[in-house]
């Protein structure tokens, strides 16, 4: 197992139930790929993104409850949290409050909160069988985001944009917009406060042996 130390300027954590498509979002953004047979993340893994002069670490977490202790550890000092739910799975939306938000207790002050509905392509089908699959209304997501923004004292977007994204990794809908919103918000926050003290996180990364399992 290779231990590495890397200094990053900003840390982003992606949370959500297993199989909501967190890893698919990353693969679409980083590699422009999508696989129907994508495998679930076991534990946590991360990728690093250079944005301007800033180095941003994005952590992809396993969504199963047995990994909560590990996930909570990697949430420490997170500057942004991307909370994912599946648009056709109400339980995954409800789990944001019951499972994933409590893991952010050690996140950085003023942590940016972003809500992401996944698998929008399942709602865009014209077949009768799949015509009523939406389980979370857009206004419900916006209401939830406002609540979480106040709770975490998240920074407000200068144009008043609410960071709620409905995405499809399969059809490449709103994926780049999601990550670019997060990166631009984090980096601009630093650049708009040039006199603020440097806030960096040193990551001691144990390259997790990525045990994988099939996801639906």
Short mmCIF file of the C-alpha atoms (twelve columns), coordinates in Angstrom:
data_MODEL
# 
_entry.id   MODEL 
# 
loop_
_atom_site.group_PDB 
_atom_site.id 
_atom_site.type_symbol 
_atom_site.label_atom_id 
_atom_site.label_alt_id 
_atom_site.label_comp_id 
_atom_site.label_asym_id 
_atom_site.label_seq_id 
_atom_site.Cartn_x 
_atom_site.Cartn_y 
_atom_site.Cartn_z 
_atom_site.pdbx_PDB_model_num 
ATOM 1   C CA . UNK A 1   0.000   0.000  0.000   1 
ATOM 2   C CA . UNK A 2   1.547   3.308  -1.093  1 
ATOM 3   C CA . UNK A 3   1.273   6.166  1.389   1 
ATOM 4   C CA . UNK A 4   1.286   9.626  -0.138  1 
ATOM 5   C CA . UNK A 5   1.116   13.126 1.283   1 
ATOM 6   C CA . UNK A 6   -0.395  15.839 -0.822  1 
ATOM 7   C CA . UNK A 7   -1.257  19.403 0.085   1 
ATOM 8   C CA . UNK A 8   -4.557  20.640 -1.321  1 
ATOM 9   C CA . UNK A 9   -6.215  24.027 -1.149  1 
ATOM 10  C CA . UNK A 10  -9.826  22.858 -1.122  1 
ATOM 11  C CA . UNK A 11  -11.536 19.589 -0.322  1 
ATOM 12  C CA . UNK A 12  -14.839 18.376 -1.807  1 
ATOM 13  C CA . UNK A 13  -16.733 15.329 -0.538  1 
ATOM 14  C CA . UNK A 14  -19.426 13.485 -2.519  1 
ATOM 15  C CA . UNK A 15  -22.067 11.766 -0.379  1 
ATOM 16  C CA . UNK A 16  -25.134 9.683  -1.159  1 
ATOM 17  C CA . UNK A 17  -26.582 6.214  -0.937  1 
ATOM 18  C CA . UNK A 18  -24.927 3.327  -2.726  1 
ATOM 19  C CA . UNK A 19  -25.848 3.061  -6.407  1 
ATOM 20  C CA . UNK A 20  -27.120 6.623  -6.823  1 
ATOM 21  C CA . UNK A 21  -24.353 7.219  -9.374  1 
ATOM 22  C CA . UNK A 22  -21.648 9.186  -7.529  1 
ATOM 23  C CA . UNK A 23  -18.756 7.450  -9.283  1 
ATOM 24  C CA . UNK A 24  -20.527 7.782  -12.633 1 
ATOM 25  C CA . UNK A 25  -20.612 11.563 -12.184 1 
ATOM 26  C CA . UNK A 26  -16.857 11.605 -11.628 1 
ATOM 27  C CA . UNK A 27  -16.131 9.294  -14.562 1 
ATOM 28  C CA . UNK A 28  -18.264 11.403 -16.870 1 
ATOM 29  C CA . UNK A 29  -16.567 14.618 -15.779 1 
ATOM 30  C CA . UNK A 30  -12.989 13.372 -15.655 1 
ATOM 31  C CA . UNK A 31  -12.937 10.808 -18.467 1 
ATOM 32  C CA . UNK A 32  -16.027 11.568 -20.574 1 
ATOM 33  C CA . UNK A 33  -17.103 7.956  -20.115 1 
ATOM 34  C CA . UNK A 34  -20.185 6.149  -18.861 1 
ATOM 35  C CA . UNK A 35  -20.703 2.466  -18.193 1 
ATOM 36  C CA . UNK A 36  -23.947 0.670  -17.449 1 
ATOM 37  C CA . UNK A 37  -21.838 -1.796 -15.437 1 
ATOM 38  C CA . UNK A 38  -20.059 0.743  -13.246 1 
ATOM 39  C CA . UNK A 39  -18.853 -0.639 -9.943  1 
ATOM 40  C CA . UNK A 40  -19.629 0.776  -6.519  1 
ATOM 41  C CA . UNK A 41  -16.868 2.451  -4.543  1 
ATOM 42  C CA . UNK A 42  -15.793 0.515  -1.478  1 
ATOM 43  C CA . UNK A 43  -14.602 2.871  1.252   1 
ATOM 44  C CA . UNK A 44  -13.305 6.119  -0.285  1 
ATOM 45  C CA . UNK A 45  -11.153 7.178  -3.212  1 
ATOM 46  C CA . UNK A 46  -10.253 10.582 -4.602  1 
ATOM 47  C CA . UNK A 47  -9.127  12.530 -7.614  1 
ATOM 48  C CA . UNK A 48  -7.236  15.804 -7.748  1 
ATOM 49  C CA . UNK A 49  -8.241  18.690 -9.998  1 
ATOM 50  C CA . UNK A 50  -6.164  21.772 -10.729 1 
ATOM 51  C CA . UNK A 51  -8.471  24.789 -10.957 1 
ATOM 52  C CA . UNK A 52  -6.635  27.998 -11.682 1 
ATOM 53  C CA . UNK A 53  -3.803  28.075 -9.173  1 
ATOM 54  C CA . UNK A 54  -5.680  25.924 -6.685  1 
ATOM 55  C CA . UNK A 55  -5.468  22.192 -6.134  1 
ATOM 56  C CA . UNK A 56  -8.840  20.663 -5.299  1 
ATOM 57  C CA . UNK A 57  -9.278  17.137 -3.950  1 
ATOM 58  C CA . UNK A 58  -12.632 15.465 -4.636  1 
ATOM 59  C CA . UNK A 59  -13.467 12.442 -2.509  1 
ATOM 60  C CA . UNK A 60  -15.839 9.763  -3.771  1 
ATOM 61  C CA . UNK A 61  -17.364 7.804  -0.894  1 
ATOM 62  C CA . UNK A 62  -18.995 4.413  -0.568  1 
ATOM 63  C CA . UNK A 63  -22.676 4.845  0.182   1 
ATOM 64  C CA . UNK A 64  -23.267 1.832  2.406   1 
ATOM 65  C CA . UNK A 65  -23.824 2.441  6.105   1 
ATOM 66  C CA . UNK A 66  -21.010 0.076  7.056   1 
ATOM 67  C CA . UNK A 67  -18.585 2.673  5.678   1 
ATOM 68  C CA . UNK A 68  -20.025 5.600  7.670   1 
ATOM 69  C CA . UNK A 69  -17.164 5.757  10.170  1 
ATOM 70  C CA . UNK A 70  -14.628 5.909  7.338   1 
ATOM 71  C CA . UNK A 71  -16.724 8.398  5.386   1 
ATOM 72  C CA . UNK A 72  -17.085 10.643 8.436   1 
ATOM 73  C CA . UNK A 73  -13.299 10.714 8.761   1 
ATOM 74  C CA . UNK A 74  -12.877 11.851 5.156   1 
ATOM 75  C CA . UNK A 75  -15.526 14.561 5.650   1 
ATOM 76  C CA . UNK A 76  -13.227 16.369 8.079   1 
ATOM 77  C CA . UNK A 77  -12.444 19.914 6.945   1 
ATOM 78  C CA . UNK A 78  -14.414 19.515 3.717   1 
ATOM 79  C CA . UNK A 79  -15.004 22.885 2.054   1 
ATOM 80  C CA . UNK A 80  -17.887 21.592 -0.085  1 
ATOM 81  C CA . UNK A 81  -20.291 18.668 0.052   1 
ATOM 82  C CA . UNK A 82  -22.094 17.308 -3.008  1 
ATOM 83  C CA . UNK A 83  -25.146 15.447 -1.703  1 
ATOM 84  C CA . UNK A 84  -26.520 13.006 -4.276  1 
ATOM 85  C CA . UNK A 85  -29.890 11.320 -4.535  1 
ATOM 86  C CA . UNK A 86  -31.573 9.405  -7.319  1 
ATOM 87  C CA . UNK A 87  -34.494 11.256 -8.895  1 
ATOM 88  C CA . UNK A 88  -36.598 8.084  -8.989  1 
ATOM 89  C CA . UNK A 89  -35.735 6.910  -5.463  1 
ATOM 90  C CA . UNK A 90  -37.403 8.759  -2.597  1 
ATOM 91  C CA . UNK A 91  -35.468 6.848  0.045   1 
ATOM 92  C CA . UNK A 92  -32.168 8.149  -1.320  1 
ATOM 93  C CA . UNK A 93  -33.449 11.727 -0.938  1 
ATOM 94  C CA . UNK A 94  -34.683 11.124 2.601   1 
ATOM 95  C CA . UNK A 95  -31.307 9.564  3.465   1 
ATOM 96  C CA . UNK A 96  -29.622 12.937 2.952   1 
ATOM 97  C CA . UNK A 97  -31.030 14.079 6.298   1 
ATOM 98  C CA . UNK A 98  -30.940 10.804 8.175   1 
ATOM 99  C CA . UNK A 99  -27.577 9.409  7.065   1 
ATOM 100 C CA . UNK A 100 -25.358 11.796 5.119   1 
ATOM 101 C CA . UNK A 101 -25.767 15.254 6.662   1 
ATOM 102 C CA . UNK A 102 -24.746 13.978 10.130  1 
ATOM 103 C CA . UNK A 103 -21.428 12.857 8.604   1 
ATOM 104 C CA . UNK A 104 -20.598 16.514 7.920   1 
ATOM 105 C CA . UNK A 105 -20.320 17.486 11.583  1 
ATOM 106 C CA . UNK A 106 -16.565 17.986 11.197  1 
ATOM 107 C CA . UNK A 107 -16.673 19.774 7.832   1 
ATOM 108 C CA . UNK A 108 -15.164 23.238 7.502   1 
ATOM 109 C CA . UNK A 109 -17.115 26.246 8.674   1 
ATOM 110 C CA . UNK A 110 -19.297 27.677 5.894   1 
ATOM 111 C CA . UNK A 111 -19.158 24.403 3.963   1 
ATOM 112 C CA . UNK A 112 -20.711 24.802 0.513   1 
ATOM 113 C CA . UNK A 113 -23.713 22.477 0.151   1 
ATOM 114 C CA . UNK A 114 -24.836 21.291 -3.293  1 
ATOM 115 C CA . UNK A 115 -27.775 18.973 -4.005  1 
ATOM 116 C CA . UNK A 116 -27.600 16.685 -7.025  1 
ATOM 117 C CA . UNK A 117 -30.404 14.570 -8.427  1 
ATOM 118 C CA . UNK A 118 -29.012 11.765 -10.590 1 
ATOM 119 C CA . UNK A 119 -30.317 9.542  -13.401 1 
ATOM 120 C CA . UNK A 120 -32.402 12.230 -15.064 1 
ATOM 121 C CA . UNK A 121 -32.405 10.084 -18.207 1 
ATOM 122 C CA . UNK A 122 -34.811 7.688  -16.486 1 
ATOM 123 C CA . UNK A 123 -37.367 10.503 -16.315 1 
ATOM 124 C CA . UNK A 124 -36.879 11.560 -19.922 1 
ATOM 125 C CA . UNK A 125 -38.165 8.314  -21.363 1 
ATOM 126 C CA . UNK A 126 -41.442 8.470  -23.259 1 
ATOM 127 C CA . UNK A 127 -42.536 4.941  -22.433 1 
ATOM 128 C CA . UNK A 128 -45.696 4.516  -20.388 1 
ATOM 129 C CA . UNK A 129 -43.920 2.116  -18.065 1 
ATOM 130 C CA . UNK A 130 -41.420 4.765  -16.953 1 
ATOM 131 C CA . UNK A 131 -43.507 7.921  -17.316 1 
ATOM 132 C CA . UNK A 132 -44.139 8.471  -13.589 1 
ATOM 133 C CA . UNK A 133 -40.798 7.610  -12.058 1 
ATOM 134 C CA . UNK A 134 -39.992 11.003 -10.527 1 
ATOM 135 C CA . UNK A 135 -39.878 10.661 -6.746  1 
ATOM 136 C CA . UNK A 136 -38.441 14.073 -5.820  1 
ATOM 137 C CA . UNK A 137 -39.886 17.345 -7.085  1 
ATOM 138 C CA . UNK A 138 -37.530 20.221 -7.959  1 
ATOM 139 C CA . UNK A 139 -39.192 22.491 -5.397  1 
ATOM 140 C CA . UNK A 140 -38.584 19.883 -2.681  1 
ATOM 141 C CA . UNK A 141 -34.894 19.852 -3.497  1 
ATOM 142 C CA . UNK A 142 -34.709 23.653 -3.486  1 
ATOM 143 C CA . UNK A 143 -36.470 23.801 -0.130  1 
ATOM 144 C CA . UNK A 144 -34.086 21.225 1.309   1 
ATOM 145 C CA . UNK A 145 -31.084 23.118 -0.036  1 
ATOM 146 C CA . UNK A 146 -32.220 26.391 1.542   1 
ATOM 147 C CA . UNK A 147 -32.575 24.616 4.865   1 
ATOM 148 C CA . UNK A 148 -29.095 23.086 4.633   1 
ATOM 149 C CA . UNK A 149 -27.530 26.322 3.387   1 
ATOM 150 C CA . UNK A 150 -28.771 28.139 6.477   1 
ATOM 151 C CA . UNK A 151 -27.716 25.301 8.737   1 
ATOM 152 C CA . UNK A 152 -24.151 25.176 7.417   1 
ATOM 153 C CA . UNK A 153 -23.948 28.918 6.687   1 
ATOM 154 C CA . UNK A 154 -22.905 28.106 3.152   1 
ATOM 155 C CA . UNK A 155 -21.569 30.930 0.975   1 
ATOM 156 C CA . UNK A 156 -24.208 32.510 -1.235  1 
ATOM 157 C CA . UNK A 157 -23.638 32.658 -4.954  1 
ATOM 158 C CA . UNK A 158 -23.150 36.297 -6.059  1 
ATOM 159 C CA . UNK A 159 -25.920 35.877 -8.643  1 
ATOM 160 C CA . UNK A 160 -28.247 34.153 -6.201  1 
ATOM 161 C CA . UNK A 161 -28.036 30.784 -7.958  1 
ATOM 162 C CA . UNK A 162 -29.295 27.853 -5.898  1 
ATOM 163 C CA . UNK A 163 -26.939 24.896 -6.427  1 
ATOM 164 C CA . UNK A 164 -29.513 22.199 -7.174  1 
ATOM 165 C CA . UNK A 165 -28.595 20.139 -10.230 1 
ATOM 166 C CA . UNK A 166 -30.571 17.418 -11.997 1 
ATOM 167 C CA . UNK A 167 -28.013 15.336 -13.855 1 
ATOM 168 C CA . UNK A 168 -27.570 12.374 -16.146 1 
ATOM 169 C CA . UNK A 169 -24.135 10.809 -16.401 1 
ATOM 170 C CA . UNK A 170 -25.440 8.589  -19.184 1 
ATOM 171 C CA . UNK A 171 -26.604 11.480 -21.364 1 
ATOM 172 C CA . UNK A 172 -24.018 13.973 -20.061 1 
ATOM 173 C CA . UNK A 173 -26.563 16.430 -18.677 1 
ATOM 174 C CA . UNK A 174 -25.464 19.079 -16.151 1 
ATOM 175 C CA . UNK A 175 -22.394 17.106 -15.047 1 
ATOM 176 C CA . UNK A 176 -19.738 19.610 -16.112 1 
ATOM 177 C CA . UNK A 177 -21.920 22.465 -14.905 1 
ATOM 178 C CA . UNK A 178 -22.106 20.832 -11.469 1 
ATOM 179 C CA . UNK A 179 -18.375 20.444 -10.922 1 
ATOM 180 C CA . UNK A 180 -17.505 23.789 -12.477 1 
ATOM 181 C CA . UNK A 181 -19.999 25.533 -10.203 1 
ATOM 182 C CA . UNK A 182 -18.377 23.953 -7.158  1 
ATOM 183 C CA . UNK A 183 -14.819 24.687 -8.278  1 
ATOM 184 C CA . UNK A 184 -15.574 28.263 -9.316  1 
ATOM 185 C CA . UNK A 185 -17.360 28.962 -6.040  1 
ATOM 186 C CA . UNK A 186 -14.513 27.616 -3.935  1 
ATOM 187 C CA . UNK A 187 -11.735 29.273 -5.892  1 
ATOM 188 C CA . UNK A 188 -13.456 32.638 -6.291  1 
ATOM 189 C CA . UNK A 189 -14.106 32.690 -2.555  1 
ATOM 190 C CA . UNK A 190 -10.347 32.505 -1.981  1 
ATOM 191 C CA . UNK A 191 -9.461  35.012 -4.680  1 
ATOM 192 C CA . UNK A 192 -12.018 37.518 -3.415  1 
ATOM 193 C CA . UNK A 193 -10.322 37.427 0.001   1 
ATOM 194 C CA . UNK A 194 -6.615  37.857 -0.783  1 
ATOM 195 C CA . UNK A 195 -5.799  38.835 2.810   1 
ATOM 196 C CA . UNK A 196 -7.382  35.711 4.278   1 
ATOM 197 C CA . UNK A 197 -4.927  33.240 5.813   1 
ATOM 198 C CA . UNK A 198 -4.016  30.243 3.698   1 
ATOM 199 C CA . UNK A 199 -6.290  27.338 4.526   1 
ATOM 200 C CA . UNK A 200 -4.846  24.092 3.258   1 
ATOM 201 C CA . UNK A 201 -5.335  20.476 4.138   1 
ATOM 202 C CA . UNK A 202 -2.570  17.903 4.138   1 
ATOM 203 C CA . UNK A 203 -3.875  14.590 2.921   1 
ATOM 204 C CA . UNK A 204 -2.105  11.435 3.929   1 
ATOM 205 C CA . UNK A 205 -3.500  9.094  1.352   1 
ATOM 206 C CA . UNK A 206 -3.420  5.359  1.664   1 
ATOM 207 C CA . UNK A 207 -4.203  4.151  -1.817  1 
ATOM 208 C CA . UNK A 208 -7.215  2.075  -0.960  1 
ATOM 209 C CA . UNK A 209 -7.140  -1.319 -2.592  1 
ATOM 210 C CA . UNK A 210 -10.281 -0.738 -4.563  1 
ATOM 211 C CA . UNK A 211 -12.374 -3.738 -3.770  1 
ATOM 212 C CA . UNK A 212 -15.256 -3.363 -6.125  1 
ATOM 213 C CA . UNK A 213 -18.669 -4.843 -6.526  1 
ATOM 214 C CA . UNK A 214 -21.220 -4.685 -9.296  1 
ATOM 215 C CA . UNK A 215 -23.912 -2.083 -9.022  1 
ATOM 216 C CA . UNK A 216 -27.193 -1.984 -10.866 1 
# 
